[in-house]
Amino acid sequence: EHILYDFNYLKHEQDREKNEGRRHFLKLLAEKGPYRKYSPTPPANALDDLVTRFPNFEETIAHIKRQISLANLSKNAVMTLSPILLFGGPGIGKTRFVRELARIMGMEFNKINCGAVTAGWVISGSSTSWQEGRPGMVHAALRDGSTANQLIMLDEIDKLSGDSRFNAFGSLYQLLEDVTAKEFADEAVNIPIDCSKVSWIATANDTSVIPEAILS
């Protein structure tokens, strides 16, 4: 089992919090509890059908198969994928491919539409000191999901920089690194949660607007 957060720390924060908005989101997190399961590692040949259905993604599928094979070498390994960027023109089936990949691998799937104007807030949440403040999709996915090693898709990540007033990529610098992802704190809830087992797949039509550190 995966321990998502420190339950004692959450209860302490509940007792002292005066902001009704944050108290509400702390209550939701407490009701779901701190424990999550891991979805099991599939056999590498589970992806064989994808090669026939998505021939444009043959190289990507081979890459994922190698990671599955490595995970299957240990009975205690948790199936996670290293971050992947699918780069190509519109209409080649990137989104459909990722959905099918998650289904075949038995991983909970969530998609973040990075084309939204407030995409940065959609990922990392917004402070409850604002009237409309609420958790972002990463926090909500792990809070409401049953597994810790989910697959989250960043659809059209090249459109994430839509509003020049905010660094929409900011939270990704933390979330895409295993070590720092262990203590990701959504701005609305401000409770560190362990996102280190999440698998990330992004899609893009143009890589020139994506920061070099994110591409790396």
C-alpha positions as CSV (number, residue, x, y, z in Angstrom):
1,E,0.0,0.0,0.0
2,H,1.0,3.6,-0.7
3,I,0.8,6.2,2.0
4,L,-0.5,9.3,0.2
5,Y,0.0,11.7,3.1
6,D,0.6,12.1,6.9
7,F,-2.9,11.6,8.4
8,N,-1.8,13.0,11.8
9,Y,-0.5,16.1,10.2
10,L,-3.8,16.5,8.3
11,K,-5.9,16.2,11.5
12,H,-3.6,18.8,13.2
13,E,-4.2,21.2,10.3
14,Q,-8.0,20.5,10.4
15,D,-8.1,21.5,14.1
16,R,-6.3,24.8,13.6
17,E,-7.7,25.9,10.2
18,K,-10.2,28.8,10.2
19,N,-10.7,29.2,6.5
20,E,-13.9,27.3,5.6
21,G,-12.8,26.6,2.1
22,R,-9.6,24.9,3.1
23,R,-11.4,23.1,6.0
24,H,-13.8,21.6,3.4
25,F,-11.0,20.3,1.2
26,L,-9.1,18.9,4.2
27,K,-12.3,17.1,5.3
28,L,-12.6,15.5,1.8
29,L,-9.0,14.3,1.9
30,A,-9.5,12.9,5.4
31,E,-12.6,11.0,4.4
32,K,-10.8,9.3,1.6
33,G,-8.0,8.2,3.9
34,P,-4.2,8.1,3.3
35,Y,-3.8,4.6,1.8
36,R,-3.9,3.8,-1.9
37,K,-3.2,0.5,-3.7
38,Y,-0.9,-0.1,-6.6
39,S,-2.3,-1.4,-9.9
40,P,-0.4,-4.5,-10.9
41,T,2.3,-4.7,-13.6
42,P,0.9,-6.2,-16.8
43,P,2.8,-8.7,-19.0
44,A,4.8,-7.0,-21.7
45,N,2.8,-8.9,-24.4
46,A,-0.3,-7.1,-23.2
47,L,0.7,-4.2,-25.5
48,D,1.0,-6.4,-28.7
49,D,-2.4,-5.4,-30.0
50,L,-1.5,-1.7,-29.7
51,V,1.2,-2.1,-32.4
52,T,-1.3,-3.2,-34.9
53,R,-3.9,-0.6,-34.0
54,F,-1.4,2.3,-33.6
55,P,1.5,1.7,-36.0
56,N,2.6,5.3,-35.7
57,F,3.5,4.6,-32.0
58,E,5.6,1.5,-32.6
59,E,8.7,3.1,-31.1
60,T,6.8,4.4,-28.1
61,I,5.2,1.0,-27.5
62,A,8.6,-0.7,-27.6
63,H,10.0,1.8,-25.1
64,I,7.1,1.1,-22.7
65,K,7.4,-2.7,-23.1
66,R,11.0,-2.5,-22.0
67,Q,9.9,-0.7,-18.8
68,I,7.2,-3.3,-18.2
69,S,9.8,-6.1,-18.6
70,L,12.1,-4.4,-16.1
71,A,9.2,-4.0,-13.6
72,N,8.3,-7.6,-13.9
73,L,11.8,-8.7,-12.8
74,S,10.8,-8.0,-9.2
75,K,7.6,-9.0,-7.6
76,N,7.8,-5.9,-5.4
77,A,8.3,-3.4,-8.3
78,V,5.6,-0.7,-8.8
79,M,4.6,-0.1,-12.4
80,T,5.5,3.5,-13.3
81,L,6.6,5.0,-16.6
82,S,9.3,7.5,-17.0
83,P,7.8,10.8,-18.4
84,I,7.0,10.6,-22.1
85,L,6.3,13.3,-24.6
86,L,4.4,12.4,-27.8
87,F,5.3,14.9,-30.4
88,G,3.5,15.1,-33.7
89,G,0.9,16.9,-35.8
90,P,-2.8,17.0,-34.8
91,G,-5.0,14.1,-35.8
92,I,-2.5,11.3,-35.5
93,G,-4.3,9.7,-32.5
94,K,-2.1,10.8,-29.6
95,T,-5.0,11.2,-27.1
96,R,-6.7,8.0,-28.2
97,F,-3.5,6.1,-27.9
98,V,-2.8,7.2,-24.3
99,R,-6.4,6.3,-23.3
100,E,-6.0,2.8,-24.8
101,L,-2.6,2.4,-23.2
102,A,-4.0,3.2,-19.8
103,R,-6.9,0.8,-20.3
104,I,-4.7,-2.1,-21.4
105,M,-2.2,-1.5,-18.5
106,G,-5.0,-1.3,-16.0
107,M,-4.0,2.1,-14.8
108,E,-6.4,4.8,-13.6
109,F,-6.4,7.5,-16.3
110,N,-6.8,11.3,-15.9
111,K,-6.4,13.9,-18.7
112,I,-5.5,17.5,-18.1
113,N,-6.4,19.9,-20.9
114,C,-3.4,22.2,-21.0
115,G,-5.2,24.4,-23.6
116,A,-7.2,26.0,-20.8
117,V,-6.3,29.6,-20.0
118,T,-5.7,28.9,-16.3
119,A,-4.0,25.6,-16.9
120,G,-1.4,26.3,-14.3
121,W,-4.1,26.5,-11.6
122,V,-5.8,23.4,-13.1
123,I,-2.7,21.4,-12.2
124,S,-1.6,22.8,-8.9
125,G,-4.8,24.3,-7.5
126,S,-5.5,27.9,-6.3
127,S,-5.5,29.3,-2.8
128,T,-8.7,29.2,-0.8
129,S,-8.1,32.8,0.2
130,W,-9.7,33.4,-3.1
131,Q,-13.5,32.8,-3.4
132,E,-13.1,30.3,-6.2
133,G,-10.0,28.7,-4.8
134,R,-10.0,24.9,-5.2
135,P,-7.6,21.9,-5.6
136,G,-6.0,21.2,-8.9
137,M,-6.6,18.0,-10.9
138,V,-3.4,16.2,-9.7
139,H,-4.6,16.4,-6.0
140,A,-8.1,15.5,-6.9
141,A,-7.0,12.5,-9.0
142,L,-5.0,11.0,-6.1
143,R,-7.5,12.0,-3.5
144,D,-10.5,10.4,-5.3
145,G,-8.7,7.5,-7.0
146,S,-8.0,4.1,-5.6
147,T,-4.5,3.7,-6.8
148,A,-1.2,5.7,-6.5
149,N,0.4,4.7,-9.8
150,Q,-2.1,6.4,-12.0
151,L,-1.4,7.7,-15.6
152,I,-2.0,11.4,-16.0
153,M,-2.0,12.9,-19.5
154,L,-1.0,16.5,-20.2
155,D,-2.8,17.1,-23.4
156,E,-1.3,19.8,-25.6
157,I,1.4,20.7,-23.1
158,D,2.7,23.3,-25.6
159,K,-0.4,25.4,-25.0
160,L,0.2,25.5,-21.2
161,S,1.9,28.9,-21.4
162,G,-1.3,30.7,-22.5
163,D,-1.2,33.4,-19.8
164,S,2.1,35.3,-19.6
165,R,1.3,36.5,-16.0
166,F,1.8,33.1,-14.5
167,N,4.4,30.3,-14.9
168,A,2.0,27.5,-15.8
169,F,4.9,25.0,-16.0
170,G,5.9,25.8,-12.4
171,S,4.4,22.7,-10.6
172,L,5.6,20.3,-13.3
173,Y,9.3,21.0,-12.3
174,Q,8.4,19.3,-9.0
175,L,5.9,16.7,-10.3
176,L,8.1,15.2,-13.0
177,E,11.0,14.4,-10.6
178,D,10.5,11.4,-8.3
179,V,12.2,12.9,-5.3
180,T,10.4,16.2,-5.3
181,A,7.1,14.7,-6.3
182,K,7.0,12.9,-2.9
183,E,6.0,16.2,-1.3
184,F,3.7,17.9,-3.7
185,A,1.5,20.4,-1.9
186,D,-1.6,21.6,-3.8
187,E,-2.0,25.3,-3.2
188,A,-5.6,25.0,-2.0
189,V,-5.1,22.2,0.5
190,N,-1.4,22.7,1.4
191,I,-0.9,19.1,2.6
192,P,2.2,17.3,1.1
193,I,1.1,14.2,-0.8
194,D,3.2,11.6,-2.5
195,C,2.8,11.8,-6.2
196,S,6.0,9.9,-7.0
197,K,4.3,6.9,-8.5
198,V,2.3,8.8,-11.1
199,S,3.1,8.1,-14.7
200,W,3.1,11.2,-17.0
201,I,2.5,11.3,-20.7
202,A,2.3,14.7,-22.5
203,T,1.3,15.5,-26.1
204,A,2.5,18.4,-28.1
205,N,2.3,19.8,-31.7
206,D,5.1,22.3,-31.1
207,T,8.1,21.8,-28.8
208,S,9.7,25.3,-29.3
209,V,7.5,26.8,-26.5
210,I,8.2,24.2,-23.9
211,P,11.0,25.0,-21.4
212,E,14.2,23.1,-21.9
213,A,14.1,21.7,-18.4
214,I,10.6,20.2,-19.0
215,L,11.7,18.7,-22.3
216,S,14.8,17.2,-20.6
